[in-house]
């Protein structure tokens, strides 16, 4: 779905300009997104298999929930909205634990350049996987895997080809942040 997004400079500062998401991707304009990583107290992490019809990285495992911030929307509001839409779970701002903002540039082709600043959050998953309701248009599947397995496959680069290529430092940051909270 195309939507109006805020345009950022290369350092992540608001420029006061907006554009449609499709135009931001076509021109490689920086814009904000959210990532919400769900984890359980027994050291598992929730992953989403991206939909088969996604423009980027179809059928690769990815962050639990992710989405673009609408123009004028703050990252917490976006996170709450995206969690509800993508996995059918209702959370509030107090459930979100921000771990940072991460710059990402991925050139998929000449007309699709993702230049984004991911506002990354952790959120404890307090319900069983069976209670989640995936958004069929966006999410192919959901699974919980042990954090150690996720670490080995991303940080250890064992099965990196199965994951969206967010970069080693990003994955390390997420894993370390979850470990601190366990």
KEKE-3310 file (N, C-alpha, C; in steps of 0.2 Angstrom, whole numbers, plus 5000, padded with zeros to 4 digits):
npx = (5004:5003:5009:5009:5025:5037:5051:5068:5085:5102:5107:5096:5088:5073:5067:5056:5049:5038:5034:5026:5027:5031:5038:5048:5055:5058:5066:5076:5075:5078:5068:5058:5056:5048:5054:5049:5054:5049:5051:5052:5052:5058:5068:5066:5063:5052:5049:5045:5039:5041:5028:5024:5022:5028:5037:5051:5063:5054:5047:5058:5065:5061:5061:5050:5039:5036:5036:5032:5033:5019:5017:5020:5018:5022:5035:5032:5018:5016:5022:5013:5002:5006:5009:4997:4990:4999:5001:4990:4990:4986:4995:5003:5011:5019:5023:5033:5051:5063:5077:5086:5090:5093:5102:5099:5103:5098:5099:5089:5085:5086:5075:5070:5075:5079:5081:5082:5078:5078:5068:5070:5062:5060:5049:5041:5034:5019:5009:5003:5010:5000:4989:4991:4987:4991:4993:4987:4991:5003:5011:5018:5021:5023:5035:5042:5058:5073:5083:5097:5098:5094:5104:5116:5112:5112:5121:5132:5132:5127:5115:5112:5107:5093:5087:5081:5093:5099:5111:5126:5130:5118:5109:5117:5116:5102:5101:5110:5103:5091:5096:5101:5089:5084)
npy = (4994:5011:5026:5042:5048:5054:5063:5061:5067:5062:5059:5056:5066:5076:5083:5091:5089:5078:5063:5051:5034:5025:5034:5038:5027:5024:5035:5034:5041:5045:5039:5036:5020:5007:4993:4979:4968:4953:4944:4930:4926:4914:4914:4914:4920:4929:4927:4932:4926:4934:4939:4930:4938:4950:4965:4966:4955:4943:4928:4927:4926:4937:4952:4952:4961:4974:4991:5005:5022:5033:5049:5062:5054:5046:5035:5026:5025:5020:5008:5001:5001:4993:4981:4977:4976:4967:4955:4954:4957:4966:4980:4992:5008:5007:4994:4993:4994:5004:5001:5007:5017:5013:5015:5011:5005:4999:4993:4987:4987:4997:5005:5003:5008:5006:5017:5019:5023:5013:5012:5004:4992:4982:4969:4960:4945:4939:4930:4914:4908:4903:4912:4923:4932:4931:4944:4940:4946:4951:4943:4927:4917:4913:4911:4904:4904:4897:4909:4907:4899:4908:4917:4910:4908:4920:4930:4921:4918:4906:4902:4913:4916:4913:4924:4941:4953:4962:4966:4962:4969:4975:4964:4959:4969:4968:4955:4955:4965:4959:4948:4955:4958:4946)
npz = (5000:4996:5004:5012:5017:5029:5024:5026:5030:5026:5038:5046:5050:5051:5036:5033:5022:5013:5004:4993:4998:4987:4979:4987:4988:4974:4971:4981:4993:5010:5024:5038:5047:5057:5067:5076:5087:5094:5109:5120:5137:5139:5131:5117:5100:5090:5073:5056:5041:5026:5015:5000:4989:4991:4987:4990:4996:4996:5005:5014:5030:5043:5054:5068:5067:5055:5048:5038:5044:5044:5037:5048:5059:5075:5080:5090:5089:5076:5078:5086:5078:5067:5073:5077:5065:5057:5065:5073:5087:5102:5108:5120:5122:5133:5132:5123:5120:5116:5107:5098:5083:5067:5053:5036:5020:5005:4989:4978:4965:4950:4951:4964:4979:4995:5007:5023:5040:5053:5067:5080:5091:5106:5112:5124:5121:5127:5125:5118:5103:5095:5097:5089:5074:5058:5046:5031:5018:5020:5028:5027:5036:5053:5066:5081:5087:5095:5103:5103:5092:5082:5084:5080:5066:5061:5066:5067:5054:5048:5042:5034:5022:5022:5028:5029:5023:5034:5039:5048:5060:5064:5067:5077:5087:5090:5095:5106:5114:5117:5125:5136:5142:5147)
capx = (5000:5007:5007:5014:5030:5041:5058:5074:5091:5106:5108:5090:5084:5067:5068:5050:5046:5035:5033:5023:5032:5034:5042:5054:5059:5061:5072:5081:5075:5078:5062:5058:5052:5049:5055:5047:5056:5046:5055:5049:5056:5062:5074:5064:5062:5047:5051:5040:5041:5038:5024:5027:5021:5032:5042:5058:5064:5049:5049:5063:5063:5062:5059:5043:5034:5040:5032:5033:5029:5016:5019:5018:5016:5028:5037:5028:5011:5017:5024:5007:4997:5009:5009:4990:4989:5002:5000:4984:4991:4986:5000:5003:5017:5023:5026:5039:5057:5067:5084:5090:5088:5098:5102:5099:5102:5098:5097:5086:5086:5086:5069:5068:5081:5077:5085:5078:5080:5073:5067:5069:5060:5059:5043:5040:5028:5016:5004:5006:5010:4993:4985:4993:4983:4995:4990:4989:4994:5010:5015:5017:5021:5026:5038:5046:5064:5077:5088:5104:5098:5094:5111:5120:5110:5113:5127:5137:5131:5126:5110:5110:5103:5086:5085:5082:5100:5099:5118:5128:5129:5111:5107:5121:5113:5096:5102:5113:5098:5087:5100:5101:5083:5082)
capy = (5000:5017:5030:5047:5047:5060:5063:5063:5068:5056:5058:5054:5072:5077:5089:5095:5087:5072:5060:5045:5029:5023:5039:5038:5021:5025:5040:5033:5046:5042:5039:5032:5014:5004:4986:4977:4962:4950:4939:4927:4925:4907:4915:4913:4926:4928:4929:4933:4925:4939:4936:4928:4944:4956:4968:4965:4949:4938:4922:4927:4927:4944:4955:4950:4966:4980:4995:5012:5027:5038:5056:5065:5049:5045:5028:5021:5024:5016:5001:4999:5000:4988:4975:4975:4974:4961:4949:4954:4958:4973:4982:4999:5011:5004:4987:4994:4995:5006:4999:5012:5019:5010:5017:5005:5007:4993:4995:4981:4988:5004:5009:5002:5009:5007:5021:5020:5023:5009:5013:4997:4991:4975:4969:4954:4941:4936:4925:4909:4909:4901:4917:4928:4931:4935:4947:4936:4949:4953:4938:4921:4912:4916:4905:4906:4900:4899:4915:4904:4897:4914:4920:4906:4908:4927:4932:4916:4918:4899:4902:4920:4917:4913:4930:4948:4955:4968:4967:4959:4974:4976:4958:4958:4974:4965:4949:4958:4969:4954:4944:4959:4958:4939)
capz = (5000:4995:5009:5012:5022:5030:5021:5031:5027:5027:5046:5050:5053:5047:5031:5032:5016:5012:4998:4993:4999:4981:4976:4991:4986:4967:4971:4986:4998:5017:5027:5044:5048:5063:5068:5083:5089:5100:5112:5126:5143:5139:5126:5110:5096:5085:5066:5051:5034:5022:5010:4993:4984:4993:4982:4992:5000:4997:5008:5018:5037:5045:5060:5070:5064:5053:5044:5037:5048:5040:5038:5055:5064:5078:5079:5094:5086:5070:5080:5089:5073:5063:5077:5077:5058:5055:5069:5077:5094:5104:5113:5121:5122:5139:5131:5119:5123:5110:5107:5094:5077:5063:5046:5031:5013:5001:4982:4975:4957:4948:4953:4971:4983:5002:5011:5029:5047:5057:5074:5083:5098:5108:5115:5126:5119:5133:5123:5114:5095:5092:5098:5084:5068:5053:5040:5025:5012:5021:5031:5025:5042:5060:5070:5087:5087:5101:5102:5101:5085:5078:5084:5075:5059:5058:5069:5065:5047:5046:5037:5033:5015:5024:5032:5025:5024:5038:5041:5054:5066:5066:5070:5084:5092:5092:5100:5113:5118:5120:5130:5142:5145:5149)
cpx = (5004:5004:5011:5018:5034:5048:5063:5080:5096:5108:5102:5086:5078:5069:5062:5046:5043:5035:5029:5029:5035:5039:5049:5058:5062:5067:5077:5081:5074:5071:5062:5053:5052:5050:5053:5049:5053:5050:5051:5054:5060:5066:5072:5063:5057:5049:5045:5043:5037:5034:5027:5026:5024:5037:5049:5058:5058:5051:5055:5061:5065:5060:5052:5038:5038:5035:5034:5029:5026:5018:5016:5017:5023:5029:5033:5021:5011:5018:5017:5002:5000:5008:5001:4988:4992:5002:4994:4984:4990:4991:4999:5010:5022:5026:5032:5045:5062:5074:5089:5087:5094:5097:5103:5098:5103:5095:5095:5086:5086:5080:5066:5074:5078:5082:5081:5081:5075:5073:5065:5067:5060:5052:5042:5033:5025:5010:5007:5006:5003:4988:4986:4989:4987:4991:4992:4992:5001:5014:5013:5016:5024:5029:5042:5052:5069:5082:5095:5104:5098:5101:5116:5119:5112:5120:5133:5137:5130:5121:5107:5106:5095:5083:5086:5089:5100:5106:5119:5128:5122:5108:5111:5118:5106:5097:5105:5107:5093:5090:5100:5095:5080:5084)
cpy = (5006:5022:5036:5046:5053:5058:5065:5064:5062:5054:5056:5060:5073:5083:5093:5093:5080:5069:5054:5039:5026:5028:5039:5032:5021:5030:5039:5038:5042:5044:5034:5025:5012:4996:4984:4970:4959:4944:4936:4926:4918:4908:4912:4920:4924:4931:4928:4931:4929:4935:4935:4934:4950:4959:4966:4959:4944:4931:4921:4928:4934:4946:4953:4954:4972:4984:5002:5017:5032:5045:5059:5060:5047:5037:5023:5020:5020:5009:4998:4997:4994:4981:4972:4972:4967:4955:4949:4954:4965:4974:4989:5001:5008:4997:4988:4997:4997:5004:5003:5013:5017:5012:5011:5008:5000:4994:4988:4981:4995:5009:5007:5002:5011:5011:5023:5020:5019:5010:5007:4996:4983:4975:4961:4951:4937:4931:4920:4911:4908:4907:4923:4926:4935:4938:4944:4939:4951:4948:4931:4916:4916:4910:4908:4901:4902:4904:4912:4902:4903:4917:4916:4907:4915:4930:4928:4915:4911:4899:4909:4921:4916:4919:4936:4950:4962:4970:4964:4963:4975:4970:4957:4963:4971:4959:4951:4961:4964:4950:4948:4959:4951:4938)
cpz = (5000:5001:5009:5018:5023:5027:5026:5027:5028:5034:5050:5052:5048:5042:5031:5026:5017:5005:4999:4994:4992:4978:4980:4989:4979:4967:4977:4991:5005:5020:5033:5044:5055:5063:5075:5083:5095:5102:5118:5131:5143:5133:5119:5106:5091:5078:5061:5045:5030:5017:5003:4988:4986:4988:4984:4997:5002:5000:5011:5026:5039:5052:5062:5066:5061:5048:5043:5041:5043:5042:5044:5060:5068:5078:5084:5092:5080:5073:5083:5083:5069:5067:5077:5070:5056:5059:5074:5085:5096:5110:5115:5121:5128:5137:5126:5122:5117:5112:5102:5087:5072:5056:5041:5024:5009:4994:4979:4968:4956:4950:4960:4975:4990:5006:5018:5035:5051:5064:5077:5090:5099:5112:5118:5124:5125:5131:5119:5107:5092:5093:5093:5078:5063:5048:5034:5019:5013:5024:5029:5031:5048:5063:5076:5087:5093:5099:5100:5094:5080:5078:5079:5068:5056:5060:5067:5058:5044:5041:5035:5026:5016:5027:5027:5027:5028:5040:5048:5061:5069:5070:5077:5089:5094:5097:5106:5117:5121:5126:5137:5146:5148:5156)
residu = (UNK:UNK:UNK:UNK:UNK:UNK:UNK:UNK:UNK:UNK:UNK:UNK:UNK:UNK:UNK:UNK:UNK:UNK:UNK:UNK:UNK:UNK:UNK:UNK:UNK:UNK:UNK:UNK:UNK:UNK:UNK:UNK:UNK:UNK:UNK:UNK:UNK:UNK:UNK:UNK:UNK:UNK:UNK:UNK:UNK:UNK:UNK:UNK:UNK:UNK:UNK:UNK:UNK:UNK:UNK:UNK:UNK:UNK:UNK:UNK:UNK:UNK:UNK:UNK:UNK:UNK:UNK:UNK:UNK:UNK:UNK:UNK:UNK:UNK:UNK:UNK:UNK:UNK:UNK:UNK:UNK:UNK:UNK:UNK:UNK:UNK:UNK:UNK:UNK:UNK:UNK:UNK:UNK:UNK:UNK:UNK:UNK:UNK:UNK:UNK:UNK:UNK:UNK:UNK:UNK:UNK:UNK:UNK:UNK:UNK:UNK:UNK:UNK:UNK:UNK:UNK:UNK:UNK:UNK:UNK:UNK:UNK:UNK:UNK:UNK:UNK:UNK:UNK:UNK:UNK:UNK:UNK:UNK:UNK:UNK:UNK:UNK:UNK:UNK:UNK:UNK:UNK:UNK:UNK:UNK:UNK:UNK:UNK:UNK:UNK:UNK:UNK:UNK:UNK:UNK:UNK:UNK:UNK:UNK:UNK:UNK:UNK:UNK:UNK:UNK:UNK:UNK:UNK:UNK:UNK:UNK:UNK:UNK:UNK:UNK:UNK:UNK:UNK:UNK:UNK:UNK:UNK)
# end
